[in-house]
């Protein structure tokens, strides 16, 4: 009986490997950012839709995001294993060598993207480009790693024209997983 009382009090366990995003609006998201140099990290950056016209998939913003990611991944020794740029958010699966380098990467990439984008739009920083602070989650275990990889790949396929399905995250069979990784955008005539 006593043990059941303690388990209901432990609400931080669900979010102990997560930080940022909408979690910052609650008390459970205000601790130190959990980072790991041994495990991969799932990073999500979300923009305000009203600030960036055409979203991140418009040619200029898409190219700019790719350039910024590559430049600062090299500078901070961060390995970008997988990424997907959507209209209103970016998914990254990364690994880093040092905590300080990862923190710098999380700070500099959104800042440089926003700075370069607002310089070209001449908005003088009146509106915030990013909706939330960067969301990160340390991916523990192979099954969680495989789920995140499939999720990022599914997002990329949907951005390239795959139809959206409500049951897309219910668990993939081996055949569905193989189709997911073989999906390419069909050329339009």
GULUMDO-514648 format. One line per field, with one value per residue (C-alpha): residue number from 1; residue in one letter; z, y, x. Coordinates in Angstrom, 1 decimal, decimal comma. Each point is the difference from the previous one (the first is absolute). Layout:
REM GULUMDO-514648
num: [NUM ...]
residu: [A ...]
z: [Z ...]
y: [Y ...]
x: [X ...]
//
This chain:
REM GULUMDO-514648
num: [1 2 3 4 5 6 7 8 9 10 11 12 13 14 15 16 17 18 19 20 21 22 23 24 25 26 27 28 29 30 31 32 33 34 35 36 37 38 39 40 41 42 43 44 45 46 47 48 49 50 51 52 53 54 55 56 57 58 59 60 61 62 63 64 65 66 67 68 69 70 71 72 73 74 75 76 77 78 79 80 81 82 83 84 85 86 87 88 89 90 91 92 93 94 95 96 97 98 99 100 101 102 103 104 105 106 107 108 109 110 111 112 113 114 115 116 117 118 119 120 121 122 123 124 125 126 127 128 129 130 131 132 133 134 135 136 137 138 139 140 141 142 143 144 145 146 147 148 149 150 151 152 153 154 155 156 157 158 159 160 161 162 163 164 165 166 167 168 169 170 171 172 173 174 175 176 177 178 179 180 181 182 183 184 185 186 187 188 189]
residu: [X X X X X X X X X X X X X X X X X X X X X X X X X X X X X X X X X X X X X X X X X X X X X X X X X X X X X X X X X X X X X X X X X X X X X X X X X X X X X X X X X X X X X X X X X X X X X X X X X X X X X X X X X X X X X X X X X X X X X X X X X X X X X X X X X X X X X X X X X X X X X X X X X X X X X X X X X X X X X X X X X X X X X X X X X X X X X X X X X X X X X X X X X X X X X]
z: [0,0 0,9 -3,2 -2,1 1,7 -1,0 -3,7 -0,4 1,3 -2,5 -3,0 -1,3 -1,1 -3,3 -1,0 1,5 -3,4 -1,6 0,1 -1,8 -2,3 1,7 3,1 0,9 0,7 3,0 3,1 -1,2 -2,9 1,9 1,2 -1,7 -3,6 0,0 -2,5 -0,8 -2,0 -0,3 -1,1 -3,0 0,6 -1,8 -0,5 -1,2 -1,0 -0,5 -1,8 0,1 -3,1 -0,3 0,0 -2,8 -3,1 -1,9 3,0 0,1 -3,2 -2,2 -2,1 1,8 3,6 -0,9 -1,5 2,9 2,6 -1,8 -0,2 3,7 1,1 -1,9 0,9 3,8 0,1 -1,2 2,3 3,2 -0,9 -0,1 -2,2 -1,6 -0,6 -1,4 -0,6 -1,4 -0,8 0,1 -0,7 3,7 1,8 -0,4 1,3 0,6 1,4 1,2 2,0 1,6 1,5 2,9 2,0 -0,5 -3,8 0,0 2,0 -2,4 -3,0 1,6 0,5 -3,2 -2,7 0,8 0,6 -3,3 -2,0 1,5 -0,4 -3,6 -0,8 1,6 -1,7 -3,4 0,9 1,6 3,0 2,5 2,5 0,7 0,1 1,5 -2,6 2,5 1,8 2,8 1,2 -1,6 1,2 0,7 1,1 0,8 -1,9 2,3 -1,4 -3,4 -0,4 0,9 -2,5 -2,7 0,7 -0,2 -3,3 -1,5 1,2 -1,6 -3,2 0,0 0,4 -2,9 -2,2 0,9 -0,9 -3,3 -0,9 1,8 1,1 3,7 2,0 3,5 1,0 -1,2 3,4 1,3 -0,7 -3,3 -1,3 -1,7 -3,4 0,9 1,3 -3,2 -2,1 2,2 -0,7 -3,7 -0,5 -2,5 -1,3 -3,3 -2,8 -1,2 -3,7]
y: [0,0 2,4 -0,7 0,9 3,4 0,8 -1,0 2,4 2,9 -0,7 2,1 1,0 -3,6 0,3 3,2 -0,8 -0,3 2,9 3,7 3,1 0,6 0,3 -1,7 3,3 1,3 -2,4 -0,5 -3,4 1,5 2,4 -2,2 -0,2 -1,3 -3,7 -0,8 -3,1 -0,5 -3,7 -0,1 1,8 3,1 0,8 3,8 1,8 3,7 1,5 3,4 2,4 -0,5 3,7 1,1 -2,1 0,3 -3,3 -1,9 -1,7 -1,9 3,1 -0,1 2,8 -1,1 -3,7 0,8 2,4 -2,7 -2,6 2,4 1,0 -3,7 -1,1 2,9 -0,2 -3,8 0,2 2,8 -1,6 -3,6 -1,1 -3,0 0,5 -3,6 1,0 3,1 1,0 3,5 0,5 3,1 1,1 -2,1 -1,8 -3,5 -0,9 -3,2 1,0 -1,2 2,2 -0,5 2,5 1,6 3,5 -0,5 -1,3 3,0 2,3 -1,8 0,4 3,7 0,9 -1,9 1,6 3,4 0,0 -1,2 2,7 2,7 -0,9 -0,3 3,4 1,8 -1,0 0,7 3,4 -0,5 1,4 -2,7 1,2 -3,6 -3,1 -2,7 -2,9 -0,9 -1,9 -0,7 -3,0 -3,3 -2,8 -3,6 -2,4 -3,2 -3,0 -3,5 -1,5 -0,3 3,7 0,9 -2,0 1,7 3,5 -0,9 -1,3 3,0 2,4 -1,9 -0,1 3,8 0,4 -2,2 1,9 3,3 -1,5 -1,1 -3,2 0,1 0,7 -2,8 0,4 -3,5 0,7 -0,3 -3,2 -2,2 -1,0 -3,5 -1,1 0,5 3,5 1,0 -1,2 1,9 3,1 -0,1 -0,6 2,8 2,6 2,9 -0,9 2,4 2,0 0,5]
x: [0,0 2,8 1,8 -3,0 -0,2 3,6 -0,4 -2,9 2,2 2,8 -1,2 3,4 1,0 -2,0 2,0 3,4 1,7 -2,0 0,4 -1,3 -2,9 -3,3 1,4 1,5 -3,5 -0,3 2,1 1,2 1,9 2,1 2,9 3,4 -0,1 0,8 2,7 2,1 3,1 -0,6 -3,7 -1,6 -2,1 -3,2 -0,2 -3,1 -0,1 -3,5 -0,7 -2,8 -2,0 -0,9 3,6 1,5 -2,2 -0,1 1,5 3,4 -0,7 0,1 3,2 1,9 -0,7 0,6 3,4 0,9 -0,9 2,2 2,9 -0,2 -0,4 3,1 2,1 -0,6 0,0 3,6 0,9 -1,3 0,9 -3,6 -0,9 -3,4 -1,2 -3,4 -2,1 -3,3 -1,1 -3,8 -2,0 -0,2 2,7 3,3 0,9 3,6 1,6 3,5 2,9 2,6 3,4 -0,2 -2,8 1,3 0,1 -3,6 -1,2 1,8 -1,6 -3,5 0,6 1,7 -2,0 -3,4 1,6 2,0 -3,0 -2,2 2,6 0,7 -3,7 -1,0 2,9 -1,3 -3,7 1,0 -2,4 2,5 -0,9 -3,6 -1,4 1,5 0,8 0,1 -3,2 1,8 3,5 1,6 -1,5 2,4 -0,4 2,8 -0,8 0,6 0,1 -0,1 -3,8 -0,4 2,7 -1,7 -3,3 1,5 1,8 -3,2 -1,9 2,4 0,0 -3,8 0,0 2,4 -2,1 -3,1 1,7 1,0 -3,6 -0,9 -3,6 -0,6 -1,7 -1,5 1,3 3,5 1,6 -1,8 3,0 1,5 0,2 3,3 -1,6 -1,3 3,5 1,6 -2,5 0,7 3,7 -0,5 -2,5 1,1 -1,9 -1,6 0,9 -2,9 -0,5]
//
